[in-house]
Amino acid sequence: MGGLIWLLTPKGEAAPRLRPDDTALVAQGALVYAENCAACHGADLSGEPAWPDWRIRKPDGRLAAPPHDESGHTWHHPDEVLFQVTKLGTAGYIGDPDHPSDMPAFEDVLSDREIEAVLSFIKSSWKGRAKAANKRINEEAGAE
């Protein structure tokens, strides 16, 4: 899997540096999240407020914005994937501009540092099983 992550990392760019223990970065991330992410993913990281289950498609065929807390699947992905999906949007990340997703690209809205901050904020909320599993996933991806 580490090779796959290497292939998906744009050349010439450093891997993201998510630091959920960096209080200043997490505080910045909380502000960025509130301004750019909370409307879709919930102010408390619990997912799209108007849709009861992020795993069930909405009438338009799209998935709801998933929770970023431990009830979701965000912690199942290595940092690099989270960074790229945030920066490029889902359609951009998978290379299919017609992919039905409401996740926009933030590359023209947020700096790489702001993306790292918001993802560090999200990761700072994970405890126990989710935190340990995400650490293992990043280790397997060669990110830790």
DRENDO-1510 file (C-alpha; in Angstrom, 1 decimal, always signed):
<recs>
REC; n; res; u; v; w
REC; 1; MET; +0.0; +0.0; +0.0 .
REC; 2; GLY; +2.9; +2.4; +0.7 .
REC; 3; GLY; +3.8; +2.2; -3.0 .
REC; 4; LEU; +0.3; +3.2; -4.0 .
REC; 5; ILE; +0.4; +6.2; -1.7 .
REC; 6; TRP; +3.8; +7.2; -3.3 .
REC; 7; LEU; +2.2; +7.0; -6.7 .
REC; 8; LEU; -0.7; +9.2; -5.7 .
REC; 9; THR; +1.5; +11.8; -4.2 .
REC; 10; PRO; +2.1; +14.7; -6.6 .
REC; 11; LYS; +5.8; +14.8; -7.5 .
REC; 12; GLY; +7.7; +17.7; -5.9 .
REC; 13; GLU; +5.3; +18.1; -3.0 .
REC; 14; ALA; +6.0; +17.0; +0.5 .
REC; 15; ALA; +3.7; +14.6; +2.2 .
REC; 16; PRO; +1.2; +16.2; +4.6 .
REC; 17; ARG; +2.3; +16.8; +8.1 .
REC; 18; LEU; -0.7; +16.1; +10.2 .
REC; 19; ARG; +0.0; +16.9; +13.9 .
REC; 20; PRO; -3.0; +16.3; +16.1 .
REC; 21; ASP; -0.9; +16.9; +19.2 .
REC; 22; ASP; +0.2; +20.4; +18.0 .
REC; 23; THR; -2.3; +22.6; +19.9 .
REC; 24; ALA; -1.6; +25.7; +17.8 .
REC; 25; LEU; -2.2; +23.8; +14.5 .
REC; 26; VAL; -5.3; +22.1; +15.9 .
REC; 27; ALA; -6.7; +25.5; +17.0 .
REC; 28; GLN; -6.1; +26.9; +13.5 .
REC; 29; GLY; -7.7; +23.8; +12.1 .
REC; 30; ALA; -10.8; +24.2; +14.3 .
REC; 31; LEU; -11.3; +27.7; +12.8 .
REC; 32; VAL; -10.8; +26.5; +9.2 .
REC; 33; TYR; -13.1; +23.6; +9.8 .
REC; 34; ALA; -15.9; +25.9; +11.2 .
REC; 35; GLU; -15.6; +28.2; +8.2 .
REC; 36; ASN; -15.2; +25.6; +5.4 .
REC; 37; CYS; -16.4; +22.2; +6.5 .
REC; 38; ALA; -18.9; +22.3; +9.3 .
REC; 39; ALA; -21.9; +23.2; +7.1 .
REC; 40; CYS; -21.6; +19.9; +5.4 .
REC; 41; HIS; -19.8; +17.6; +7.9 .
REC; 42; GLY; -21.5; +19.0; +11.1 .
REC; 43; ALA; -20.1; +21.4; +13.6 .
REC; 44; ASP; -19.4; +18.5; +15.9 .
REC; 45; LEU; -17.8; +16.3; +13.2 .
REC; 46; SER; -21.0; +14.1; +13.2 .
REC; 47; GLY; -21.7; +14.3; +9.5 .
REC; 48; GLU; -24.4; +15.9; +7.3 .
REC; 49; PRO; -27.0; +17.2; +9.7 .
REC; 50; ALA; -30.0; +16.8; +7.4 .
REC; 51; TRP; -29.3; +13.1; +6.6 .
REC; 52; PRO; -29.6; +10.3; +9.1 .
REC; 53; ASP; -27.1; +7.8; +7.8 .
REC; 54; TRP; -24.0; +8.7; +5.7 .
REC; 55; ARG; -23.8; +5.1; +4.3 .
REC; 56; ILE; -27.2; +5.4; +2.6 .
REC; 57; ARG; -27.4; +7.3; -0.6 .
REC; 58; LYS; -29.7; +10.3; -0.8 .
REC; 59; PRO; -32.5; +10.5; -3.4 .
REC; 60; ASP; -30.1; +12.1; -5.9 .
REC; 61; GLY; -27.8; +9.1; -5.7 .
REC; 62; ARG; -25.0; +10.9; -3.8 .
REC; 63; LEU; -23.7; +10.0; -0.4 .
REC; 64; ALA; -24.2; +12.4; +2.4 .
REC; 65; ALA; -21.1; +14.2; +3.9 .
REC; 66; PRO; -19.7; +11.6; +6.3 .
REC; 67; PRO; -18.9; +12.2; +9.9 .
REC; 68; HIS; -15.3; +12.8; +10.7 .
REC; 69; ASP; -15.6; +11.6; +14.3 .
REC; 70; GLU; -15.1; +8.0; +15.3 .
REC; 71; SER; -18.5; +6.9; +14.0 .
REC; 72; GLY; -17.4; +7.6; +10.4 .
REC; 73; HIS; -14.7; +6.2; +8.2 .
REC; 74; THR; -12.3; +9.1; +7.9 .
REC; 75; TRP; -9.9; +7.4; +10.3 .
REC; 76; HIS; -9.7; +4.4; +7.9 .
REC; 77; HIS; -7.6; +6.4; +5.5 .
REC; 78; PRO; -3.9; +7.4; +5.6 .
REC; 79; ASP; -3.1; +11.0; +6.0 .
REC; 80; GLU; -2.0; +11.4; +2.4 .
REC; 81; VAL; -5.4; +10.2; +1.1 .
REC; 82; LEU; -7.2; +12.6; +3.4 .
REC; 83; PHE; -5.0; +15.4; +2.3 .
REC; 84; GLN; -5.5; +14.7; -1.4 .
REC; 85; VAL; -9.3; +14.2; -1.2 .
REC; 86; THR; -9.5; +17.6; +0.6 .
REC; 87; LYS; -7.3; +19.3; -1.8 .
REC; 88; LEU; -8.6; +17.8; -5.0 .
REC; 89; GLY; -12.1; +16.8; -4.1 .
REC; 90; THR; -13.4; +13.3; -4.5 .
REC; 91; ALA; -13.7; +13.5; -8.3 .
REC; 92; GLY; -10.3; +15.0; -8.7 .
REC; 93; TYR; -8.7; +12.5; -6.4 .
REC; 94; ILE; -10.1; +9.5; -8.3 .
REC; 95; GLY; -9.5; +11.2; -11.6 .
REC; 96; ASP; -13.1; +11.1; -12.7 .
REC; 97; PRO; -14.7; +14.6; -13.2 .
REC; 98; ASP; -18.1; +13.0; -13.6 .
REC; 99; HIS; -18.0; +11.1; -10.3 .
REC; 100; PRO; -21.2; +12.0; -8.3 .
REC; 101; SER; -19.8; +13.7; -5.2 .
REC; 102; ASP; -20.6; +16.8; -3.3 .
REC; 103; MET; -17.0; +17.0; -1.9 .
REC; 104; PRO; -15.4; +20.0; -3.6 .
REC; 105; ALA; -11.8; +20.7; -4.2 .
REC; 106; PHE; -10.2; +23.1; -1.8 .
REC; 107; GLU; -6.9; +23.6; -3.6 .
REC; 108; ASP; -8.0; +27.2; -4.7 .
REC; 109; VAL; -9.6; +28.0; -1.3 .
REC; 110; LEU; -7.2; +26.7; +1.4 .
REC; 111; SER; -3.4; +26.6; +1.5 .
REC; 112; ASP; -1.7; +23.2; +2.1 .
REC; 113; ARG; -1.0; +24.4; +5.7 .
REC; 114; GLU; -4.7; +25.1; +6.2 .
REC; 115; ILE; -5.6; +21.7; +4.9 .
REC; 116; GLU; -3.0; +20.1; +7.2 .
REC; 117; ALA; -4.5; +22.2; +10.1 .
REC; 118; VAL; -8.1; +21.1; +9.5 .
REC; 119; LEU; -7.1; +17.5; +9.2 .
REC; 120; SER; -5.0; +17.7; +12.3 .
REC; 121; PHE; -8.0; +19.1; +14.1 .
REC; 122; ILE; -10.1; +16.2; +12.9 .
REC; 123; LYS; -7.5; +13.7; +13.9 .
REC; 124; SER; -7.2; +15.3; +17.4 .
REC; 125; SER; -10.7; +14.1; +18.1 .
REC; 126; TRP; -10.0; +10.4; +17.6 .
REC; 127; LYS; -9.3; +8.3; +20.7 .
REC; 128; GLY; -8.7; +4.7; +21.5 .
REC; 129; ARG; -9.5; +2.2; +18.7 .
REC; 130; ALA; -9.8; +4.9; +15.9 .
REC; 131; LYS; -6.6; +6.6; +16.9 .
REC; 132; ALA; -4.6; +3.3; +17.1 .
REC; 133; ALA; -6.1; +2.0; +13.8 .
REC; 134; ASN; -5.3; +5.2; +12.0 .
REC; 135; LYS; -1.7; +5.1; +13.3 .
REC; 136; ARG; -1.4; +1.6; +12.0 .
REC; 137; ILE; -2.8; +2.5; +8.6 .
REC; 138; ASN; -0.3; +5.4; +8.3 .
REC; 139; GLU; +2.5; +3.1; +9.3 .
REC; 140; GLU; +1.5; +0.6; +6.6 .
REC; 141; ALA; +1.4; +3.5; +4.1 .
REC; 142; GLY; +4.9; +4.5; +5.1 .
REC; 143; ALA; +3.7; +7.8; +6.6 .
REC; 144; GLU; +4.8; +7.3; +10.2 .
</recs>
